Amino acid sequence: MINCSCLVQEGQSPDLKKTEIQAAIQEFTVRSFGLEARIVWTPVAAGNGFTAGKPSTSSVVSITSNEKLSPARRQSLLQEFVALWTTETGSTIDEIVAVITDPAET
């Protein structure tokens, strides 16, 4: 499983299209890492997230890879994921913070 944590603002489009976004994330992780994603959705209650002093419309997505990634591969995957997210949610590139981390060293 690929861990994927999604923090979304309550009432934003990810809430409305969660099924479509989940399917798109699953396709992304299977294609990119060969494994399905375990997606955890964490809503940020209205009035609890702000950007530049205004209610935030941003989402934060963190994905943990199953392998150490080269900088070039990480950049390519992030570009692909951000394009997926903005297409599925209708949000802008300025409304998504995406991170793909290497697995924890044990």
N, C-alpha and C positions, 0 to 999 in steps of 0.2 A: 504494500500500500504506500501511496505517496500522500503525506500529510499536507493538507491545504486549509489554511485558516483565512476566513473572509470576514472582515469587520466592515459592516455596511451601515449607513445612516438609516434609521427607521423611516419608512415611507419612501425611500429611494427606489428607483426602478429594479435593482436586484431583488427586492422583496416581491415585486410584482411578477418577475420572470424567473424565479429561482429554478424551476424545472428545466428551462432551456439553458440557463447558465450552468447548472450542474452537469447537464449532458455535454455541453461544450468543454467544460473543464475535464470531464472524464476522457473525452476524445483526445484532448491536449496531452494529458498525462500518459495515456496509453501509447500515443504516437511518440511522445518525447522520451519517456522513461520505461515503457513496456509494462507499466502497472497502472491499475485504477487508483483514483484518488479517494482518500477519506476526507470529506469536506465538512468543516465545522463552521457554521454561520454564527456570527456574534453581532446582533443588532446593537447599534449605539442609539440609545433613547433620544428622542427629539429634545433639543436644548442642552445636550451633553457633549456635542462635538462642534468645534468652531475653527474657522480658518479666517485669518485676518479680521477677527472680531465679529464675523458673521456666521450664522449657522452653516456648518459644513455640508457639502454635497459629495465629499470624497469617500472613497472606499480604500481599504488597505488589504492586500492579499499577500500572504506569505506561503510559499510552496517549498517543501524540503525535498531536494533531489535524492535519489538513491545512489548517486555516484558523485565524485568530485568533478566539477565542471571547469573547463578552461574558460578564461575570460571571454573569448570569442563565442563559444557555445552558449554561455550564460547570457550574453548580450542578444544573441539571435533568439533564444527562447523567451527572453523578456519582451523583445519586440513583438514576437508572435503572440504572447499572452496578452499584452496590452492591447493589441489590435483585436484580439478575440473579445476581451472585456468591453472595450468601447463599442464594438459592433453589437454585442448582445445587450448591453445596458443602455446604449444611447448617450453614455457619459462622454466627456471629453478626456483627452490625454492628461489634462491638468487635474482631473478628478479621480485618478487612480494612482496609488502607490503600490508597486508590485516588487516582490523580493523572491528570488529563488536562491536558497541556501544549500550548501553542501551538507551531507549527512554529518551528524555529530561524530566526532572521533571517539572510539572506545578502546 
